[in-house]
Amino acid sequence: MSSLRVRYQTIEFGDVDIHLRTLRDNQEFSDDHGEAEALGISSATWPLFGIVWPSGEVLARLMADFDINGKRILEVGCGIALSSHVLNQRDADITATDYHPEAGSFLQENTELNRASDIPYVRTGWADEKTDLGEFDLIIGSDLLYEQEHAELLSEFINQHARAHCEVIIVDPGRGKHARFSRLMVKHGFSHSQSRPINTDEYLERPLPRGQVLRYKR
């Protein structure tokens, strides 16, 4: 792989520090063997997995004290997987997934950086045939709905991996795509509510003026 410029950062969650190796910025790119290109990932979108985005930090803050007792949890489109690392530090039963070919290696490196136990990871796309991931009690994700077709693909993927009684939490920065997604989730038997993230000025450098925490239950 061509040389990538990275940065190291620490994000505090109360008494817990999460250490992360991320891309330096969203201009980094390396696809020497054409893996990403074969998956339909362009040079413009390639770096997006490797940044801590505001929506991802909002989700991680929610997971820092969320009730995880007895729950099998799936992070969808994990990217740099901040929420998975937070949950892993809490000894949660967390599995991470992403489509990007480098997300798994960054996940492993950051797990080692935090001297934590390995996080189960599966590289999969929402349009892939049925996976062997199984079903989950809680499914989480952030900033997932940024293409028109994502609403249908994501709702089908979640329904495939949601237990009969399941909660879904997605932090959306307000790209205007979540209304259709919510309608599709209701068709799958989920109730729907949404609210603005709170107290984000305490930890976000960039606000989410149209951000929403989307919640679905069945």
C-alpha positions in Angstrom: 0.0 0.0 0.0 1.2 3.5 -0.8 2.3 5.6 2.2 -0.7 7.0 4.0 -0.5 9.9 6.3 -2.2 9.2 9.6 -2.9 11.0 12.9 -3.3 9.8 16.5 -5.9 11.1 18.7 -7.5 10.3 22.1 -11.2 10.9 22.8 -12.3 10.9 26.4 -15.5 9.3 27.6 -15.6 10.0 31.3 -12.8 8.0 32.8 -12.3 6.0 29.7 -9.8 7.1 26.9 -10.2 5.7 23.4 -7.0 6.0 21.4 -7.4 6.1 17.6 -5.1 5.9 14.6 -7.0 7.6 11.8 -6.3 9.1 8.4 -4.8 12.5 8.6 -7.7 14.0 6.6 -10.1 13.2 3.9 -7.6 13.7 1.1 -5.7 10.5 1.8 -5.9 7.6 -0.8 -4.3 4.3 -1.4 -5.6 1.5 -3.6 -2.5 -0.1 -5.1 -4.1 -3.4 -5.8 -7.5 -2.0 -7.0 -9.5 -3.6 -4.2 -11.6 -0.5 -3.5 -12.1 0.2 -7.2 -13.3 -3.4 -7.7 -15.9 -2.7 -4.9 -17.0 0.5 -6.6 -15.3 2.8 -4.1 -13.9 5.9 -5.9 -10.8 7.8 -4.9 -13.1 10.6 -3.6 -15.0 8.4 -1.2 -12.1 6.1 -0.3 -10.9 8.2 2.7 -14.3 8.6 4.3 -14.1 5.4 6.4 -10.9 6.6 8.2 -12.1 9.8 9.8 -13.9 10.4 13.0 -17.1 12.2 11.8 -19.3 14.3 14.1 -22.2 11.8 13.8 -19.9 9.0 14.8 -18.9 10.8 17.9 -22.5 11.5 18.8 -23.3 7.8 18.5 -20.3 6.8 20.6 -21.4 9.2 23.3 -24.8 7.5 23.3 -23.2 4.1 23.6 -20.9 5.1 26.5 -23.8 4.6 29.0 -26.4 2.8 26.9 -28.0 -0.3 28.5 -26.1 -3.2 26.9 -26.9 -5.9 29.3 -27.5 -9.2 27.5 -27.6 -7.6 24.1 -25.9 -8.7 21.0 -24.9 -5.5 19.1 -24.0 -4.8 15.5 -22.4 -1.6 14.2 -23.2 -1.1 10.5 -20.9 0.9 8.3 -18.5 1.2 11.2 -15.8 3.2 9.4 -13.2 4.0 12.1 -15.5 2.2 14.6 -15.4 4.6 17.5 -18.7 3.3 18.9 -17.4 -0.3 18.6 -14.3 0.6 20.6 -16.4 2.3 23.3 -18.6 -0.7 23.6 -15.7 -3.1 23.6 -14.2 -1.2 26.6 -17.5 -1.9 28.3 -17.2 -5.7 27.5 -20.2 -5.5 25.2 -21.0 -8.3 22.7 -20.2 -6.1 19.7 -19.6 -7.0 16.1 -18.5 -4.4 13.5 -19.1 -4.4 9.8 -18.1 -2.2 6.9 -17.8 -2.4 3.1 -14.4 -0.7 2.9 -11.4 -3.1 2.3 -9.2 -1.2 4.9 -11.8 -0.8 7.7 -10.9 -4.2 9.2 -7.2 -3.5 9.4 -7.7 -0.1 11.1 -10.1 -1.7 13.5 -7.6 -4.3 14.5 -4.8 -1.8 14.9 -6.9 0.5 17.1 -8.0 -2.5 19.2 -4.3 -3.2 19.8 -3.7 0.5 20.5 -6.3 0.4 23.2 -4.9 -2.9 24.6 -8.4 -4.4 24.2 -9.9 -7.7 23.2 -10.4 -8.3 19.5 -13.7 -7.0 18.0 -15.4 -9.5 15.7 -15.5 -7.9 12.2 -17.1 -8.9 8.9 -16.5 -7.0 5.6 -19.9 -7.0 3.9 -22.1 -4.7 1.8 -25.7 -4.1 2.3 -26.5 -5.5 -1.1 -24.6 -8.7 -0.4 -26.4 -12.0 -0.3 -27.5 -13.3 3.1 -24.5 -13.3 5.5 -23.7 -15.6 8.4 -23.7 -12.6 10.8 -26.9 -13.9 12.5 -29.3 -11.7 14.3 -28.9 -8.9 16.9 -30.8 -7.1 19.7 -29.3 -3.7 19.0 -28.1 -2.4 15.6 -26.3 1.0 15.5 -24.7 3.2 12.8 -23.9 6.8 12.0 -24.1 8.9 8.8 -25.2 6.0 6.6 -27.8 7.6 4.3 -25.9 9.6 1.8 -26.9 8.0 -1.5 -30.5 7.7 -2.8 -30.4 3.9 -2.9 -29.1 3.5 0.6 -32.5 3.8 2.3 -33.8 0.5 0.7 -30.5 -1.3 0.9 -29.9 -0.4 4.6 -33.4 -1.2 5.7 -33.3 -4.6 4.1 -29.9 -5.3 5.6 -31.1 -4.3 9.0 -34.3 -6.4 8.7 -32.2 -9.4 7.7 -30.1 -9.1 10.9 -32.6 -7.8 13.4 -34.1 -10.2 16.0 -37.9 -10.2 16.4 -37.5 -7.7 19.2 -34.7 -5.3 18.2 -33.7 -1.7 18.7 -32.0 0.4 16.0 -30.2 3.7 16.6 -28.8 5.7 13.7 -27.3 9.2 14.0 -28.0 11.1 10.8 -26.4 14.5 10.2 -29.4 15.7 8.1 -28.6 14.8 4.5 -32.3 14.6 3.7 -32.5 10.9 3.0 -33.8 9.5 6.3 -37.6 10.1 5.8 -37.8 7.3 3.1 -35.6 5.0 5.3 -38.0 5.5 8.2 -41.0 4.6 6.1 -39.3 1.4 5.0 -38.4 0.5 8.5 -42.0 1.0 9.6 -43.0 -1.5 6.8 -40.6 -3.9 8.5 -42.6 -3.6 11.7 -40.5 -1.0 13.5 -41.9 2.0 15.4 -40.0 5.2 14.7 -39.0 8.2 16.7 -36.3 10.9 16.4 -34.8 13.6 18.4 -32.0 16.2 18.2 -28.6 15.2 19.7 -28.1 17.0 23.0 -25.1 18.8 24.6 -23.0 18.4 21.4 -21.4 21.8 22.1 -19.5 20.1 24.9 -17.5 17.8 22.6 -18.1 18.6 18.9 -16.0 21.2 17.2 -18.5 21.3 14.3 -22.1 21.3 15.2 -24.8 19.2 13.5 -27.5 21.9 12.9 -29.8 19.4 11.2 -28.6 16.3 13.0 -31.1 13.7 14.3 -30.9 10.6 16.4 -33.2 8.1 14.7 -34.6 5.3 16.8 -36.6 2.2 15.7 -38.0 -0.5 17.8 -40.1 -3.7 17.3 
